[in-house]
Amino acid sequence: MIVADRKPIEELLGMVEDCKKILVVGCKGCVTVCNVGGLKEVEVLAATMKIARKKAGNPLEIAEHVLERQCDREYVSQLGEEVNDYDAVLSMACGVGPQFLSEMYKEQSFFPAVNTTFFGGATQHGVWEERCAGCGTCGIHMFGGLCPIARCAKSLLHGPCGGSSNGICEVNKETECIWDSIVKKKMEAGQLEDLLGVKNFKSWKTARDGGPRRSIREELVQGNI
Amino acid sequence: MSELKSGSNLEKVLAAGHFAFTGECGPPKGANVEHLVEKFQHLKGNVDCVNMTDNQTAVVRMSSMAGSALMVNEGLEPNFQMVCRDRNRLAMMSDILGAYALGVRNMLCLSGDHQTFGNHPEAKNVHCIDSMQLIAMVKKMRDEGKFLNDEDIDVPPKMFIGAACNPFADPYEFRPYRLANKIEAGADFIQTQCIFNMEKFRDFMSKVVDMGLHEKCYILAGVTPMKNAGMANFMKKFVPGMDIPDELIKRLKGVEKKDQAEEGIKFALEQVEEFKEMEGVAGVHMMAIEWEHKVPEIAERAGVLPRPVID
C-alpha cells in the first residue's frame, strides 16, 4: 500500500491561516490502513486545529468528510459542488487525492495534509517499511525475493557495498542492509551463482525517469469486462 | 596480461612485474590550482600514479576530471576516480571520453559514499548504474569501441580499469566472490580499502589466492598511515566499512602524542614490508590523507624508490 505521514500541525495551520471555514477530507484507502488519513485521523486533525485556532483567538470552522477513495473520480464526484462553500480543503489522502480533487473542482484550493512517503507494509504494529520503488520492471525474483532498487540506499544490483556492517546499512543504523540479506539467503540456498556475473543494465524508462506513467487495460476501456 | 590495454604507466609497471606504489590526492574545496599543484610535487616521482578522488565522502570539490587533467599537465599520471552517485550513464560515458581526451589512462570505478555523509545531504543520488556495471561499461567502451547502446565510438578510450574492494565489510564470506565478479566484469587492477586488521587481510588474501584471482588481476593493498590515536578512533567510530583493531589504537596511545605520527608511519611501513612478500599482492596503494608531504619520506623508508621508469 501507499504509506504516508501526517504533516506537522504548524504547517497545516499555516496553510489555512487566512481561512475561516475549511473542509478536511479523509480517504478509506491506504491512508486508513496506515492510520494517517482515515475517519479517526480526520476527526483528530479537525479537533486539534479547532483548538489551536480558538486558543489563538481566531476560531476556525471545520467540516469533515471521508471518501471511499480519493483516487477514483466516481467517489471524488460525491463531494459535489459544496466543496466550493469552504475557503480551502485539506486532503488527508496520499498525493493522488488532492490532485484528483483539484482536477474535478477547479475553483477550489486543495492542500495536502500528509507527506506521501513510499509503497510498503507494516512490519509490526505501528511500523511501516518501504518495499517497492515502483520502477516499472520488477526483478525481485533475481534477488531472493528482496528488492535492492527500493531497499538498498544506492539501488545496487551487485551489492553489498563496502559500507555493509553486521547486516546494517551504513546510511542508517535502523536500516538493514538488504544486500546482506540477499547474499545470506542465496548462500544458504546454495544459489550463489545467481549473484555472479554482470546483470543487465537497468532500463529506467519504465520508472519515473521515463516521464509520468500510464497504465491502460484495453478490455476495460472497451467495456468488455 | 602481456599485451598492454591502455599503455598507462601503472599498467606498464605492473606488467613488468614491479611492486607498484600508488598515491592519492584529493582535489581542493575550491578552484585553488596553486595548492593542488603544490601537493602534486610531493607525489611526483615517488608513486606510479595518483588517485584523483571524486567528491570523496560526498563533499563537493573540484571535479576529479579537472584535477586529473591538471595532474597530466604537471607530468604526473592520474588514476581518475568516478562514482556512480553523481552522474547518469550519459554523463559517465561523456566524462570517460573527456578524461581520456585530456590524457587520462587509468580510472577507478566506484559506487561512491552515500550523500547523507557529505555536505549536501539533500542531494538526489543517481545510481543509474552501479560500480560493477561501470567497470563493464568502461571495458565495453575500450575493447568493443562501443557505447552502451552499441553505437560505435570514434576513438575509444583505452583505460586501465580499476576497482575497489573492501575485505572488511560484511558479509565477509561473500567478499572474495564480489571481487571475482569485479574481475569478471573487467577490472584490471584492484585497490583495497585501507587495511589495518592484518590478520583478517591475510585470511582474505589466502582465499583470493585459492580462487586464483590474483592471476587475473593486480591487487594493490590499501595503506593509510595514522597521524595519531585520535584519527584512529575517529575512523573506527565514524568511517563506514573500517576495521581498526584495538591493538593498533593501543599501540598509538602507547607513545607520547608528539611521537604518534611516527608510530603511525612505522606501522604503515611494517605493513608495506609484509605486503611485498604476501602472495597475491602486486603493490601498495598509499592513501596519506591530507599528508601528501609525508609521501616522499614514506616511499623512501619503504624502500620503493626510485620508481621504475618504463618506456
Chai-1 contact restraints between the chains, C-beta under 6 A:
chainA,res_idxA,chainB,res_idxB,connection_type,confidence,min_distance_angstrom,max_distance_angstrom,comment,restraint_id
A,A153,B,H114,contact,1.0,0.0,6.0,A-B,restraint_1
A,K154,B,S111,contact,1.0,0.0,6.0,A-B,restraint_2
A,K154,B,H127,contact,1.0,0.0,6.0,A-B,restraint_3
A,S155,B,H127,contact,1.0,0.0,6.0,A-B,restraint_4
A,L156,B,D130,contact,1.0,0.0,6.0,A-B,restraint_5
A,L157,B,D130,contact,1.0,0.0,6.0,A-B,restraint_6
A,H158,B,D130,contact,1.0,0.0,6.0,A-B,restraint_7
A,H158,B,M132,contact,1.0,0.0,6.0,A-B,restraint_8
A,C161,B,S111,contact,1.0,0.0,6.0,A-B,restraint_9
A,G162,B,N166,contact,1.0,0.0,6.0,A-B,restraint_10
A,G162,B,A169,contact,1.0,0.0,6.0,A-B,restraint_11
A,G162,B,Q193,contact,1.0,0.0,6.0,A-B,restraint_12
A,G162,B,G241,contact,1.0,0.0,6.0,A-B,restraint_13
A,G163,B,P240,contact,1.0,0.0,6.0,A-B,restraint_14
A,G163,B,G241,contact,1.0,0.0,6.0,A-B,restraint_15
A,S164,B,A169,contact,1.0,0.0,6.0,A-B,restraint_16
A,S164,B,D170,contact,1.0,0.0,6.0,A-B,restraint_17
A,S165,B,D170,contact,1.0,0.0,6.0,A-B,restraint_18
A,N166,B,D170,contact,1.0,0.0,6.0,A-B,restraint_19
A,E170,B,P240,contact,1.0,0.0,6.0,A-B,restraint_20
A,V171,B,H114,contact,1.0,0.0,6.0,A-B,restraint_21
A,V171,B,T116,contact,1.0,0.0,6.0,A-B,restraint_22
A,D180,B,P171,contact,1.0,0.0,6.0,A-B,restraint_23
A,V183,B,P171,contact,1.0,0.0,6.0,A-B,restraint_24
A,V183,B,F174,contact,1.0,0.0,6.0,A-B,restraint_25
A,L196,B,N181,contact,1.0,0.0,6.0,A-B,restraint_26
A,V198,B,M132,contact,1.0,0.0,6.0,A-B,restraint_27
A,V198,B,A136,contact,1.0,0.0,6.0,A-B,restraint_28
A,V198,B,A185,contact,1.0,0.0,6.0,A-B,restraint_29
A,F201,B,I129,contact,1.0,0.0,6.0,A-B,restraint_30
A,F201,B,Q133,contact,1.0,0.0,6.0,A-B,restraint_31
